[in-house]
Amino acid sequence: MAGSCNGLICLTGFRFSATSMIYDEKFEYWLRLWNPATRAISEKIGCFIDSRGFSFNFGCDNSTGTFKVVASHYILDQLTSD
């Protein structure tokens, strides 16, 4: 789960895959929005594939009234995030 805001919940998930001949790990990430009050859930949105591990956060931008998801990745050897 990436978080909740104004009654909406942003769900995250991923699927891991690696090829058998070459060590090539990939993650397929996806997001969904769920409104528990109406029991409605969106189709997969924000689907992307990457070889790095990501963390997600969800919130509302009050200046525009839009919901946003932020994905971040920690870079261990540089002790920073992207």
C-alpha positions as YAML, in Angstrom:
chain: A
units: angstrom
residues:
- id: 1
  name: MET
  ca: [0.00, 0.00, 0.00]
- id: 2
  name: ALA
  ca: [1.36, 3.42, -0.98]
- id: 3
  name: GLY
  ca: [-0.95, 5.27, 1.39]
- id: 4
  name: SER
  ca: [-4.40, 6.75, 1.82]
- id: 5
  name: CYS
  ca: [-5.81, 10.24, 1.40]
- id: 6
  name: ASN
  ca: [-9.34, 11.70, 1.50]
- id: 7
  name: GLY
  ca: [-10.87, 8.23, 1.73]
- id: 8
  name: LEU
  ca: [-8.97, 6.75, -1.24]
- id: 9
  name: ILE
  ca: [-6.38, 4.03, -0.81]
- id: 10
  name: CYS
  ca: [-3.53, 3.61, -3.28]
- id: 11
  name: LEU
  ca: [-2.57, -0.06, -3.59]
- id: 12
  name: THR
  ca: [0.77, -1.17, -5.00]
- id: 13
  name: GLY
  ca: [1.93, -4.51, -6.20]
- id: 14
  name: PHE
  ca: [4.69, -6.07, -8.20]
- id: 15
  name: ARG
  ca: [5.58, -9.21, -10.04]
- id: 16
  name: PHE
  ca: [9.14, -10.48, -10.04]
- id: 17
  name: SER
  ca: [10.70, -12.26, -13.00]
- id: 18
  name: ALA
  ca: [14.20, -13.38, -13.92]
- id: 19
  name: THR
  ca: [15.39, -14.96, -17.14]
- id: 20
  name: SER
  ca: [16.92, -18.41, -16.84]
- id: 21
  name: MET
  ca: [19.88, -17.91, -19.21]
- id: 22
  name: ILE
  ca: [21.02, -14.45, -18.05]
- id: 23
  name: TYR
  ca: [20.79, -13.09, -14.53]
- id: 24
  name: ASP
  ca: [18.36, -10.29, -15.42]
- id: 25
  name: GLU
  ca: [15.95, -9.51, -12.58]
- id: 26
  name: LYS
  ca: [12.95, -7.34, -13.39]
- id: 27
  name: PHE
  ca: [10.04, -6.05, -11.35]
- id: 28
  name: GLU
  ca: [6.71, -5.17, -12.94]
- id: 29
  name: TYR
  ca: [5.09, -2.58, -10.67]
- id: 30
  name: TRP
  ca: [1.44, -1.53, -10.76]
- id: 31
  name: LEU
  ca: [-0.86, 0.80, -8.87]
- id: 32
  name: ARG
  ca: [-4.60, 0.75, -8.21]
- id: 33
  name: LEU
  ca: [-6.95, 3.17, -6.47]
- id: 34
  name: TRP
  ca: [-9.57, 1.75, -4.12]
- id: 35
  name: ASN
  ca: [-12.53, 3.55, -2.57]
- id: 36
  name: PRO
  ca: [-13.66, 1.39, 0.37]
- id: 37
  name: ALA
  ca: [-16.86, 3.44, 0.82]
- id: 38
  name: THR
  ca: [-18.13, 2.50, -2.65]
- id: 39
  name: ARG
  ca: [-16.11, -0.74, -2.95]
- id: 40
  name: ALA
  ca: [-14.85, 0.50, -6.34]
- id: 41
  name: ILE
  ca: [-11.34, -0.38, -7.47]
- id: 42
  name: SER
  ca: [-9.57, 0.96, -10.55]
- id: 43
  name: GLU
  ca: [-7.88, -1.01, -13.29]
- id: 44
  name: LYS
  ca: [-4.08, -1.23, -13.03]
- id: 45
  name: ILE
  ca: [-2.57, 2.22, -13.50]
- id: 46
  name: GLY
  ca: [1.01, 3.42, -13.52]
- id: 47
  name: CYS
  ca: [2.36, 0.06, -14.63]
- id: 48
  name: PHE
  ca: [6.12, 0.01, -15.32]
- id: 49
  name: ILE
  ca: [9.01, -2.46, -15.42]
- id: 50
  name: ASP
  ca: [12.39, -1.81, -13.81]
- id: 51
  name: SER
  ca: [15.27, -3.76, -12.29]
- id: 52
  name: ARG
  ca: [15.41, -1.64, -9.11]
- id: 53
  name: GLY
  ca: [13.31, -1.84, -5.95]
- id: 54
  name: PHE
  ca: [10.95, 1.10, -5.37]
- id: 55
  name: SER
  ca: [8.95, 2.53, -2.48]
- id: 56
  name: PHE
  ca: [5.72, 4.46, -3.09]
- id: 57
  name: ASN
  ca: [3.88, 7.27, -1.28]
- id: 58
  name: PHE
  ca: [0.41, 8.63, -2.04]
- id: 59
  name: GLY
  ca: [-1.16, 11.98, -1.23]
- id: 60
  name: CYS
  ca: [-3.15, 14.98, -2.41]
- id: 61
  name: ASP
  ca: [-1.62, 18.17, -3.80]
- id: 62
  name: ASN
  ca: [-3.80, 20.81, -2.14]
- id: 63
  name: SER
  ca: [-2.67, 23.53, -4.55]
- id: 64
  name: THR
  ca: [-4.15, 21.67, -7.55]
- id: 65
  name: GLY
  ca: [-6.62, 19.28, -5.89]
- id: 66
  name: THR
  ca: [-5.02, 16.29, -7.59]
- id: 67
  name: PHE
  ca: [-3.78, 13.01, -6.16]
- id: 68
  name: LYS
  ca: [-0.15, 12.08, -6.70]
- id: 69
  name: VAL
  ca: [2.04, 9.03, -6.29]
- id: 70
  name: VAL
  ca: [5.77, 9.41, -5.67]
- id: 71
  name: ALA
  ca: [8.13, 6.52, -6.39]
- id: 72
  name: SER
  ca: [11.59, 6.50, -4.83]
- id: 73
  name: HIS
  ca: [14.60, 4.22, -5.04]
- id: 74
  name: TYR
  ca: [17.43, 4.09, -2.50]
- id: 75
  name: ILE
  ca: [20.92, 4.04, -4.03]
- id: 76
  name: LEU
  ca: [22.98, 2.09, -1.52]
- id: 77
  name: ASP
  ca: [26.50, 2.85, -2.76]
- id: 78
  name: GLN
  ca: [25.77, 6.60, -2.90]
- id: 79
  name: LEU
  ca: [23.70, 6.73, 0.33]
- id: 80
  name: THR
  ca: [21.02, 8.76, -1.43]
- id: 81
  name: SER
  ca: [17.68, 8.23, -3.14]
- id: 82
  name: ASP
  ca: [16.36, 8.79, -6.63]
...
